[in-house]
């Protein structure tokens, strides 16, 4: 007897959804609702991706000594300060292109004679990474050579290795 009742209900349901498409939509929504309710009550394991917070990798508000020395060396045309702020890898890359500290000083002397100067060096901030490396951001107002009298803002991005030495300047 119960089988006949279920059979009759299913027959009417199928026939009603075929003849009236809106009933089909209503039945689908009801089925999805029941399925969602069953899943919600049963509980699924949640998937959570823990992203690092800004606090966990934020570098302090003071600039690293290597970037400060680099900028001070650039400001004062002192190649020794710039050279010693670079990592061994960065120095080796510079040497592989035929450069040396003496050539760097010669380039800086030429820039000084041409009238190049840094007006304002501003440390923006930095970001450290799980591997110990970090990136630091500056803006610099530059003037020169002598033909150019207005200060032009230049962004600097420093990449530091885990020891705090400069690997790359962009």
Buried (B, 14 or more C-beta within 10 A) or exposed (E): EEEEEEEEEEEEEEEBBEEEEEBBEEBEEEEEEEEEEEEEEEEEEEEEEEEEEEEEEEBEEEBBEBBBBBBBBBBEBBBEBBBBBBBEEBBEBBEEEEBEBEBBBEEBEEBEEEEBBBEEBEBEEBEBBEEEBBBBBBEBBBBBEEEEEEBEEEEBEBBBBEEBBBBBBE
